[in-house]
Amino acid sequence: MLKKILVLPGDGIGPEITAQAVKVLRALRSHSGPEFEIEEALIGGAAVDAAGDPLPQETLAKARQADAVLLGAVGGPKWDALATKLRPERGLLRLRAGLDLFANLRPAKLYGELIDSSSLKPEVIEGLDLVIVRELTGDVYYGEPRGARTLAGGERQAFNTMVYRESEIDRIARVAFKLALQRRGRVCSIDKANVLEASQLWRQVVAEVACEFPGVELTHMYVDNAAMQLARRPTQFDVLLTPNLFGDILSDLAAMLTGSIGMLPSASVNQSGQGLYEPIHGSAPDIAGQNSANPLGTILSVAMMLHYSLGAPLMGERVERAVAGVLRQGVRTQDIAAPGESSAGTGEMGNAVANALGR
């Protein structure tokens, strides 16, 4: 069956890194991979410039018709002064909500070849292989009321609402437990239940869902301790289950444990398996157009796409093996190159992975 992939290059380095991911997809297709068609559309700042909207209706309509969406990145200083509803990031939030992409999967796996790139000691980081399961359509990002106002006397005030429904917690917890059954059978649920009512409900519902998964060990951890433990002994974790805000923060910390945020992919999926795939890094406007960005996080996002939305997990594994093979050969972009070591450009790294698929 023909699969439809919508590519949203976005802003900054987004067009450069998505071009390499598309290169890998086409290499797969030429080697008896799945049949698919690729279409592009606008999102973020590029969409604001062209259409006055960070998520044009045409883009959302195409995304709803696609089997999978590949995103580069959105945002940059150019659009920082815009009204909140026109900010590039609002387009991404609206896309997540519009497709009901409630489950965000962010693996953090250390490639042995990059162990010296991590800021942690090798003996602390060796064997790192965890997944953060982040709830993606609730919490303070979507809670109401929200806004800003001027109080009597002229003082400014801004406010956001952290809110969760039982059903929202239940469905993301089930994703985490099912994933743990395929891995090492451990879920650590992250909250701040000592001070937040939303976290108290989170802990209660997660514990209730855990009763249906006797083969999975459940532990709970406050988010501040989780941040410390990720830096202290990250290999203790298997699956981390997090609310939206805490997962946003902890996943960036987990990314740096692997040596570079440029290495980390992510998948955001809904109940039907439709998904949005993107690296977890931002648009990096300071290096846009310099052919220096690391495309491996985007390419590994394609591997996740093949597994979760395109029904081709073996092809996804081929992409992962190709990335590992290229790293074994010593190909490095500047973010993962050792001091004084020569580095490959964005296009060169994409070519190396695409070529490795043919071997």
N, C-alpha and C positions, 0 to 999 in steps of 0.2 A: 504494500500500500504506500502511495506517495505521501510523504510527510512534508508539512509546511513549516519553515523556519523563518521567523521575522528577526532581522538584525537591526538593532537600534544603536548606531555608533556613538551618538551622544556628543560629549564635549571633551576638550583637552586632548589627552592621549587616546580617548575612546576610539576614534576612527582608525588609528594605527594598530591598536591591539586587536580590534575585532577583525581587521583585514587579515591578520595572521591566523585567527581562529577559522575564518572562512576558507583560507588556504588549506588548512588541515582537513576541514570537512570535504572539500573538493578532492583532496588526495585520497581520502577514505572512499569516496564515491567511485573514483577511478580504479580502486582495488577491490571491487565487488562489495562495497559498503551499501548501506541502505539508500533507497531512492528518496530524494527530497528536492524541494525547490526553495530557493532563498530569495527573500524580498527585503528591502530596506525601508525604513521610515524615520521620522524625526522625533526626538524627545529632548527635554532639558533646555539648555540655553540655545542650542541650535534651532529648536522648535520655536522658542520665544522670538528669536531674530527673524525667522521666516514666516511665522504664523501668529505671533502674539500670544501664544499659549504653550506652556511647557509640556502639555500632553494634548495635542490636537485630537479631535474626535476621530479623524481618519486613522491616526496611529492606534488608538484604543480599539477601533473596529477591526483593524488588521491583526492586532494582538489576540483578540478574542477568537479569530478564525484560525490562528496558527496552532500547531502542536507544541511549539516551543519558541521562546523569545530569547535572543542573545543580546545582552546589553554591554556597552563599553563602560561609560561613566558619565555622570552629569555634574554640572556646576563649574564655578570658577569666579574669580574676583570681578570679572566683567559684569556679572549679574547680581552682585551682592546688594546693590542699592535698590533693587526692585521691590515692589510690594510683595508681601508674603505669598499671596496666591499666584504670583508670576515667577517665583524663584524656581530654578531648574529642579531642585530637590522635591518640590511639590508635585511635579510631573511624575517622578518615580513613586512617590507615596500614593498618588491617585491610580497609577498603573497597578500597584500591588493590591489596592482595594478593589479596583475594577475587575481584576481577575480572581479575586479572593485567594490570593497567594499567602495563606496563613502560616505555612511551615517553611522556615528558612534553615537549610542544612549547610553548615560551614565546617568542613573537615580541616584539621591541622595535622599534617603528617610530615615528619622530617625525612627528607631524602638523605641517606648516609653520606653522599658526596658533598652535602652542604652543611655538615655538622659543625664545621669551623666558622660558618657564617652566622650562627646563632650567637646572641649576646650572652647566653648561659654556657656554663662549663659542659664539655662533652659528656661527662659522667652523669650530669643532671638531665640532659636532653635526649640522650640516646634511647631510641625505641619509641619516641613520641608518636602517638597515633590516636587522636581523639576527634570527636565530632560534637560541635555545638548545635543543638536543635533550638532555634530561636523562634518564639511566637512573633508573627510579623504584621498582624493587622489590628492589634489592640494597643493598650498601654497609653502612655502620654502622647505618642505620635498622632493618635486618632481621637483621644478622649475629649469630651465636651463637658463643661465649657472650657474655652481657651481664648486667649486674646491679650490685649494690653489696654490700659486706661490711665487716666490721670486722676489722682485722688484730690479731695478737697485740700487746698494748700499748695497744689501744684506738683506734688510728688508723683512720679511715674511708677506704675505697677504692671507686672506681666504675670500671667498665670496659665498653667496647664493642668490637666486632670489625669491622674493615673487611675484607670478603671478597667476591670476585667469581669466578664460574665463567666459563670460556671461552664457553659458549653464551650467557650473559647479555650479555657484551660484544659478541659477534658480532651478535646480533639488534638491539641498539640502534644499532650502527654502521651496519647496513644501512638503518635508518630515516633516519639522517643523510645518508648518501650519496645515497639516492634523492631526498630532499628537495633536496639541493644541485643535482641534475640539473635540477630545476624552477626553480632560482633562478640564482645566478651561478657555480655550479660550484666552490665552495671550502668545504672542511671544515677547521676548526682543532680538533684533539682536545686536551682539557685533562686534565692528570694531574700527579702529583708523583713521576715515575719515578726521580728522583735519590735518593729515600730510602724509597719505599714499594714493597714487592713486589707488592701489588695493582695499583699503577699501572704497574709494569713489564709485568705480564701484559696490562693494558689497552692499553698502547702496542703491544705485539707483535700482539695480535689485531686491533686497528684497522688496523695496517699491512697485515696479511694480507688483510682484507676490501677494503682500498683497491685491491688488485691487480685486483679484479673490476670496478672502476669507473674505467677509464682516462680518462674524461672529467671526472673530479673531481680537483682539486688538494688534496692532503692536507698539512697542517703540524701540528706538535705544539708545545704550549706548557705550561710549568709553570703551575700555578694562581695562584701569587703574581704572576708576570709578567702573566698574563691579567687579573688585577684591575687592575694598573697600566695596561695597554694599553687597557682599557675606559674608563678615565678620561682617558687621554692621547690616543688616536686610535681611537675606537670604530668609525668607518666602515670600518676595515680588515677587519672581520669580516663574514662571510656566514652560515655555519652553524657554531655552536660545539657540539661533542659533549662531554658531560661525564658523569662519574659522579654518583651521587645527591647526595652531600654537597657537592661543589664546585659543582654546578649550582644547588643550593638557594641558596647564597651569591651566586654571580655573577649569577643572574637578578634578584635584588633590586637589585643595583648597576645592571644594565642597565635596569631599570624606571625608576629615578630619572633616568637620562639623558634620558628622554622628557618629563620635566617633573613627573610624578606617578605613583606606584605605582598609583593608582586607575585609570590608563588601560590597564593591561596585562592581557590575557586569557591563558588557558592551556588546553591540551587534554592529557588523559592517555588514551592509547588502548592497546588490546590487539591481538592478531593478527587478530581478526575485524572490527575497525573500531568495536567498541563503545567508548564513551568517557565520561570524566568531565570536565566543563567547569566552570571556575571562574576568578575573578580571582585574581591572585597575591598580593593583599594579605590581611591578617588580618581578624579580627572587629572591630577598632577599638571596643571597648566604651565608650571615653571619649566617642564621638559617637553611639552607638546611640540611636535614637529621636528624633534631633534634625533629621531630614530634611535632612542636610547632606552625607551620603556621596556619593561619585562612583560612579554605576552603570555608567559606560561600559566599564570592564574586564569587567563581567559581561555587558553587552550584546554586546561584541565576542567574548566567549566563546561566545555564541549563534551568532555568525557562523561561528566555527570548528566548532561543532556541526553546523551546516547543511552545511558542507563535508566534514567527515570521517566523520560518523555518520549523517546523515539523507539523504545523496545529493542535496543541493540546493545545489551550490556557487554557482550564479547568485544564489540567494536570499541566501546568505552575503555575496556581493559587494554586494547591495542594502543590507544592514544596514551594511556598512562605508562605503558611499557616504552613507548617511543620517547616520551619526555625523560624517563629514567635513563634510557640509553644515551640520549644526547648529553645529559649531565655527566654520565660516566665518561663520555668522550672529552669532557672538559670544556664544553661550550658554555659560556657564561655571559649574561648581560651585566651591565656595570653594577647593579645593586647586589649581585651575588658573587662578583669577582673579588678575589683576594687583592690586597694592596699591591700595586705594581703589576698585576696580571692583566693581560689584554682582554678586552671584552667584545662581545658580539653586539651588533645592532638589533633593533626590534625585528626587522625583516630577515636578517640572517638567522636569528633564532627560529622564526617561523618556518623558514626554508629547511632548517636542520630537522625540525620535528616532522614536517611533511615528507621529507626524503626518507626519514627513518621508518615511516609507515610502509614504504615500498620494499623494505628489506626483510 
